Amino acid sequence: MKHSLGRFFLLLFILFLPAMHIEAEDFSYHFNVDKNDPYVKESVLLTFDINQTNHDVILLFDFDLIKNKNYTYQRVNIQESSSSHALQIRYTYLIYPLHNGNIDIEFKLRKKVTTDDSVAYSFSGDRDNVKGLVTKNYTIELPPLTLLVKSLPKDTQIVGDFTLEHIIKKYHAKVYESLPVTLIIKGKGYTPLLNQILPADINFTSFKEKPIVHILSTMHGSKNTVRYNMALSHNKNFTLPSIKIQAFNPLTEKVYTLKVPSQKFTITDINKSALVDKVDAPPVLKEDWSWLKTFLSYLLIFVSGFFTAKVFRVQTRNKYTKTPHPIFGKIKQSKNKKELLQTLMAYDTQRFAVCIDKLENSLYANGKMNLEKVKKEALDLL
């Protein structure tokens, strides 16, 4: 019978833990949450109140949550009375549990005790001679708050009430010209950061920047705006597949999908004949033997100066050094097709259009090519 009563009172303690009022030496405290069974990444509003009960001393407090990989948190408000002998403080936090099951939210609290004389002494003197406040510090052990966190529906990517907007300024481009695409997720909930936002089975080149994130946390939740900037390119017409993001709203307990419909892009081919010079340099040799006479006339001069040049070759070798083209080394050091493709595209898509076309066909259309041969062709174009 005694064991049964003990278990009964323990159960009552756990049930009323989210809203407790506890007396401690010199003060009392009370904490409360708006829900103790949230979903994963659903916001929980925590309030922690401190009320001074011993009015003979002056109390100061330092309170915060203990960092833990099981949750994230943000202090959104703090309210404090101005009475030195009847201190009242309310701390307000937003907490986001990061996995399902039981999660303990842990706290740290330090009480500082001082007197009126100490406070008066610390503020004596002029502005440049303020003395330190003397306090007695005590660490207060607080019981953890346990949240019973519910699992999310399968394949959920973001949690909250969000909208998805897309911005595409142009749908036509030349071969390998960048097409900027921007996706913006707005709404209230856990910050919607996605590692992979484009479909995995794309057959075009994509470049993406680090997302631009704006968060405003209040007692009513977190308002987020996350901007994804990216660029697409290809050597022929292509289609960006439909983008689908599965979301879950814990307030309505509804699953919904954010969508961007498929987008078609038109690519204009470059006239490759315009990339080749129409004038031979040097000019093609003709059957005109007049050059031989001129050559022989200079040959004697060349031979006579040859040995003189031989003497000064070592000295002039270090004086004049040939500066290689800046992209020369990057082309030679490219380890694979994709790295060479990115190097050529970043430097000059028109000059290297033929090489880029071969690399694209090899990477995305199963074409055959020799990497070293393409490197040589690219170097020749320099």
Secondary structure as GFF3:
##gff-version 3
##sequence-region A 1 382
A	DSSP	alpha_helix	2	15	.	.	.	ID=ss1
A	DSSP	beta_strand	19	24	.	.	.	ID=ss2
A	DSSP	beta_strand	27	33	.	.	.	ID=ss3
A	DSSP	beta_strand	44	52	.	.	.	ID=ss4
A	DSSP	beta_strand	58	65	.	.	.	ID=ss5
A	DSSP	beta_strand	71	80	.	.	.	ID=ss6
A	DSSP	beta_strand	88	97	.	.	.	ID=ss7
A	DSSP	beta_strand	101	105	.	.	.	ID=ss8
A	DSSP	beta_strand	107	114	.	.	.	ID=ss9
A	DSSP	alpha_helix	116	122	.	.	.	ID=ss10
A	DSSP	beta_strand	136	140	.	.	.	ID=ss11
A	DSSP	beta_strand	145	149	.	.	.	ID=ss12
A	DSSP	beta_strand	158	168	.	.	.	ID=ss13
A	DSSP	beta_strand	172	174	.	.	.	ID=ss14
A	DSSP	beta_strand	179	189	.	.	.	ID=ss15
A	DSSP	beta_strand	205	208	.	.	.	ID=ss16
A	DSSP	beta_strand	212	218	.	.	.	ID=ss17
A	DSSP	beta_strand	221	233	.	.	.	ID=ss18
A	DSSP	beta_strand	238	240	.	.	.	ID=ss19
A	DSSP	beta_strand	243	249	.	.	.	ID=ss20
A	DSSP	beta_strand	254	260	.	.	.	ID=ss21
A	DSSP	beta_strand	263	268	.	.	.	ID=ss22
A	DSSP	three_ten_helix	272	275	.	.	.	ID=ss23
A	DSSP	alpha_helix	290	319	.	.	.	ID=ss24
A	DSSP	alpha_helix	328	332	.	.	.	ID=ss25
A	DSSP	alpha_helix	337	347	.	.	.	ID=ss26
A	DSSP	alpha_helix	353	364	.	.	.	ID=ss27
A	DSSP	alpha_helix	371	380	.	.	.	ID=ss28
###
